[in-house]
Amino acid sequence: MPETSKRGQIMPASPIRKLVPLANKAKERGVKVYQLNIGQPDLPTPQAGLDALKHIDRKVLEYSPSEGLRSLREKLADYYHRFNIDVDVDDIIVTTGGSEAVLFAFMACLDPGDEIIVPEPAYANYMAFAISAGAKIVTVPSSIDEGFALPPLEKFEALITPRTKGILICNPNNPTGYLYTMKEMLQIRDLVKKYDLFLFSDEVYREFCYTGAPYISAFHLPGVEQNVVLIDSVSKRYNECGIRIGAIITKHKELKQNVMKFCQARLSPPLLGQIVAEASIDAGADYMLMTYNEYVERRKFLIDGLNRIPGCYSPIPMGAFYTVVSLPVDDADRFCEWCLNDFEYEGATVFMAPASGFYTTPGMGKREVRMAYVLNKADLGHALKVLTEALRAYPGKTAEAPQ
Amino acid sequence: MPETSKRGQIMPASPIRKLVPLANKAKERGVKVYQLNIGQPDLPTPQAGLDALKHIDRKVLEYSPSEGLRSLREKLADYYHRFNIDVDVDDIIVTTGGSEAVLFAFMACLDPGDEIIVPEPAYANYMAFAISAGAKIVTVPSSIDEGFALPPLEKFEALITPRTKGILICNPNNPTGYLYTMKEMLQIRDLVKKYDLFLFSDEVYREFCYTGAPYISAFHLPGVEQNVVLIDSVSKRYNECGIRIGAIITKHKELKQNVMKFCQARLSPPLLGQIVAEASIDAGADYMLMTYNEYVERRKFLIDGLNRIPGCYSPIPMGAFYTVVSLPVDDADRFCEWCLNDFEYEGATVFMAPASGFYTTPGMGKREVRMAYVLNKADLGHALKVLTEALRAYPGKTAEAPQ
């Protein structure tokens, strides 16, 4: 039997999805599983998007252009202009979800052995895509005690080597919900400029900022317009994750050409998803406000509830729909598995993503989990109750205050 | 401005799509462009697939499982059983088009520097995906004079090094239309077994075999069940290329686990495409027969027509819907560009894929193009007329017989 690649062997299993088989087994046993592990909102897809499907009058569902439908790219340009992001249609390339945008950004910017610096905890799949590209993610730990603010810039600078090609930020942040301030963004800008690095900026959650503090796009930063590689997702924004539509936006001409070669190799992003995405962008302010208000409520409800559980601590997330929570347990990986395998309360259990998979520094996040507040308040309430009981019953609970 | 990756720089532009900007310019000038460059059939998507879209009653277009919807995988298993391919639901992983199946197969099997041997001409994007994975494609030239039959096995064996990890075949073949015989497949099997290699087998066009000779799947070969990595496309089969649904099929347990990590990183294949694909598999024998008969007619019409043009030669393709044609020109790349830039006949021109991009051996395919017979007979007739006139007018035509 031939041996598989070392790359495949060292690829981390997704911390978000690796416990799915255990969750499925729990469901087979008849246990209700509250899914806090994944950013799969239960909110409705815009009706305009669903209607667009019903009104398709094509006889052939053909390939789209490799860079995406022009009409969608035009709508996206208008959308970005509303956020004072000064990009042109030709700066926008449609991808198969934000996932492909990250993969192609790495493939087109990084060679094997190249390094990018990322504050951790960080979205776990960045690591997976970096391994796919043979590149190395170097992390700067941020701390739950400081609400996951940007670590001091000296810590980034200390990690710069001749192989450093970029800095990656996610703003608002997945998994922490942190929103970078203008001061922090300008610090990043200075570093990017000083070392002429790429600035990979994942801004998928820009619509979801809750504290009144402004969302700062990497494209708002003067002087690094050619360095910014903006990662976006349309499907995530409009509660239609399954349509798999994202975008990669850059003004760097050679980079655009390189990305297009990867796009041409995979021929076309999904046609149907593009049709739904285009209609969804017109969903209107009411729809976005409904979604936004719902997250505001859920966020308050979940975070308040978590911080009332003895030994639990969650900073108050400022954006996105995730939070990283410290739990009074010996090992959050073990605890999450235990919840699915060995525990139920009133016929239910909780499915959380162990935070260890969002760190590369060994031992970090050992007592943390990521939760997505993508369930309605009633379900979140039940989930909090189940979590409280699980923490009471778990054999590996710790009395000490969480770190 | 930061420098892009060498990987991106050496990535070949797709020979199928790189001339699209020239074609678009021709269209802007009002020229009718006959698109023979790309395997985008004009035949209708099955009505059952289109209807499935209209009947979607979901309120949320959510992620599917990373491995694809179970109901689709079950239908696919049944489908393969009809071809005596003995695979289980759990051997099937749904991908975003056949493209992603190739990428993930390479990522999960090959490390940077690893080699796979491929008869050429070969589907150009194999090269692109190999470069993405840092792997090396080593080619064995097949010859138009021998109808692109499998080159002698000694030529493969001579290229085997300690880094050789696999052999890749496409059967029926894109771009040549060649259909490998049982004798040839057993020769490949023997080599795969002797050196314990992966056998990547792209069998996207299995429904389209025209000569009565049987389609031999790599899974029909005894003794290499663990070595076979079957690449498939659902969207291509049912004239719905834009839905982006393919599959990777393997019985190699560790490989399945590795592929799943790449699948989890990109979260989910397109949900809507899976819904259409599932309905399309039920399109029925009538639909497939209609498609099949249409290609039989077009194939005969195109190949006869090509072989009547002075200096042109096309072998008779046995399967798929492509052929590689030798033209009486100095340089097919230049000729294809010239057709789009500088030529029209009665307001029309032809868009062909230069074959040089399907070879890695320098100089090979210099006078060849790939044509896809995905247009109706009337259009193919016009395209043949335009090609005839283009060959008369082209400044770089050659009198000599093509090689």
Interface residues (C-beta under 8 A of the other chain):
Chain A: M1 P2 T4 S5 K6 R7 G8 Q9 M11 P12 A13 S14 I16 R17 K18 V20 I38 Q40 P41 D42 L43 P44 T45 G49 L50 L53 K54 I56 R58 K59 V60 L61 E62 Y63 S64 P65 S66 T96 G97 S99 E100 L103 M107 A108 C109 L110 D111 P112 D114 N125 A128 F129 S132 A133 G134 K165 G166 D196 L197 F198 Q226 N227 S235 N239 E240 C241 G242 I243 R244 H252 E254 L255 N258 V259 K261 F262 Q264 A265 R266 L267 S268 P269 P270 L271 L272 G273 V276
Chain B: M1 P2 T4 S5 K6 R7 G8 Q9 M11 P12 A13 S14 I16 R17 K18 V20 I38 Q40 P41 D42 L43 P44 T45 G49 L50 L53 K54 I56 R58 K59 V60 L61 E62 Y63 S64 P65 S66 T96 G97 S99 E100 L103 M107 A108 C109 L110 D111 P112 D114 N125 A128 F129 S132 A133 G134 K165 G166 D196 L197 F198 Q226 N227 S235 N239 E240 C241 G242 I243 R244 H252 E254 L255 N258 V259 K261 F262 Q264 A265 R266 L267 S268 P269 P270 L271 L272 G273 V276
